[in-house]
Amino acid sequence: MKEYKLYVSTCSFWLIMLIFLLLGSACAPTTRVPQISEEIAAQEAEKQRELAVLEFVKLYKRLQRVGFRILQANAPLCGKKIRYDWGFIYLTQESISKNYRQAYMHLYGLREYPTVLYVIPTSPAEKAGLKPGDVIYAVNNQHLLPGTKGIEILSQVLKHNHGEKIVLSIERKTKKLNIVIKPVCICDYPIILKNSDQVNAYADGQHVVVFSGMMRFLDSDDELALIIGHELAHNTMGHLQKQAVNRTIGTLLGAIVSELTGVNVTRIGAQTGQLLFSQEFEAEADYVGCYYAARAGYDVSGAAQLWRRMAATHPLAINLKGSTHPSTAKRFLAIEKTAEEIKQKIKRGEPLIPEKKDHYKN
Ligand SMILES: [Zn+2]
């Protein structure tokens, strides 16, 4: 036994020696690169985090500016999914992840009380005189607590409002002011910016989500309005719920066929059910979304160009077959037709309401 142990430790010794020998002969770079101290690298990292925050906030402001207009203009078409909003965005130090907190504090002077980051142009908040950088310390004469408690109180007061005016007590530099704002009714589908390079956007039934990659791809606010309108239409037309119903029907049919044939096709049935009408739902979201953008005052006549640019960068989408989405060719042509339909209605002074199929008309 002792001899065996000795053998093992001798082996380990030579193995370690071999590793050192191999490491010594590993290939290394041969030029003298600049040496960077950890301290200077940390300073540069903070600077880069600030640049990332500036870029994100720039896209976020644009998304909220266009989105607010669309949500407000289409409130009469959003049924019961409506809420009141003032058109300002606020933050506290605690609402930012630790990694980026310092950058936000440095750039926007965030404090422990809710601080206004952005006031949406033409919103009630802007008309009432609220400004970015204003620190909110009380709402309706109720003093806020510092930190997350303050945000909770403020968001609860705003959430449970039914159209009444609110009084924000704010501090602007050394001045203290009371600002009275009456909200407006908007569609209750918050618009979220997702930090991702993908040229994508989606609706989850409750929100509209736009990727930063999509924001950079879009040339104008008219094009962005078309994308937001499209996703909003998925929500308002209940496409997700309809797909869920079709999936259930597919699952049931699959189960019946499985029972009759002895071959399990339940999963295929569910998938087929879910994909049923998916292209039609996309075409409907394009059609209704066009109206949503136009109702908010955006010019949809040239916005279809985005599908030509999409085709140029993603040629596979030109002639899609068996996909969940219509081809870029069909989308471009259908949006052009819808834009013409809208143009004629504007000329005739008719209301901008999407046309229903004959058997869905009242
Ligand atoms: Zn879609």
Boltz pocket constraint, residues with backbone or C-beta under 6 A from the ligand:
constraints:
  - pocket:
      binder: B
      contacts: [[A, 201], [A, 230], [A, 234], [A, 281], [A, 282], [A, 285]]
      max_distance: 6.0
